[in-house]
Amino acid sequence: MGAAIDGPRGTFVGGLRQSGGDIASQCGASLCPQDAMKGRHPGWPFFMHDRGLRFADGDPVRSFDYPQRAGSSVQGDDMGSDGSAPDTGGDQANAGSPQTLLDAIVRGVEGHGIPAGTDWPTAKQLLADNDGQWKFSAVLVPIVARREPTILLTRRASDLSEYSSHVSFPGGRPAESDRDIGTTALREAFEEIRLAPDAVRVAGSLPIHKTRKRNHAIFPVVGIVPETAIWEAAPAEVAEIFEFPFAVLLNPDLLRQYTDGERTGAWYWAEQAQDIWGVTALILRSLAGLVRDAMR
């Protein structure tokens, strides 16, 4: 599938609505003035509504914006052999109210990683050791804005050629028509879990994560999704969709490393019903560190 996506409120090319007007141009780079948000979610140009994301004037959100600040692009590795994501050690942060946690998530990821609006040629050049051997991909890290926020994860189909039956984020390699990292992440999420691009507010990015065994360079894009959003597994790619409590990420005691076997050195989340390990666990570790820092 190309970058053109038919959503419930219009057709999207490169993440911008093409029918019924372009909200991004109507409201400017930040979509809508933040001062219109008084009494609602501080710092957000829209608010949660029972009919989905809405701008302060009630108009439905039909596009997404990209944070513009450049930030760190620390490169992680799923086996922890070269470079590491921000440290998540220390005492568990006090999450406070769900609203406080959502605010911290948005603050934590702003300005980190390579911005989602970066075109693919530029993004590839920013990888310091890009010797032509890396297989590039983008994943969406969807945060569901529930009363107790969760992270949307998938279990890959058992008959896939790579990472079959693994817990992962929706994502994949860029199509020729994808204009940037964010477009790839949103397109793949739509293909794999039918999550409409207009239901996602891109909040920021995480550091690049690399898998040495398979030469994958992964660009994680963090998006906020309203609890009213609809998702459904595409059977050819996804066996299951489930939600992982965000509060679990704030408990560093549950993050561990394998010490023996073929997974030696890989990170995993202990005492969970789902087998979350490897690069997925490392991306979650990176996210947890940024959010915990934002809450201090």
BELKABEL-V689233 format. One record per helix or strand of 2 or more residues. SS is the DSSP state (hx for helix, st for strand). FROM is the first residue (numbers start at 1). TO is the last residue. If there is no record, write none. Layout:
ss = {SS & SS}
from = {FROM & FROM}
to = {TO & TO}
//
This chain:
ss = {st & st & st & hx & hx & st & st & st & hx & hx & st & st & st & st & hx & hx & st & st & st & st & hx & hx & st & st & hx}
from = {4 & 10 & 16 & 23 & 34 & 46 & 52 & 76 & 98 & 120 & 135 & 150 & 167 & 171 & 181 & 197 & 200 & 209 & 216 & 238 & 246 & 252 & 255 & 267 & 278}
to = {7 & 13 & 17 & 27 & 37 & 49 & 55 & 77 & 109 & 125 & 145 & 156 & 168 & 172 & 193 & 199 & 205 & 211 & 226 & 245 & 249 & 254 & 257 & 269 & 295}
//
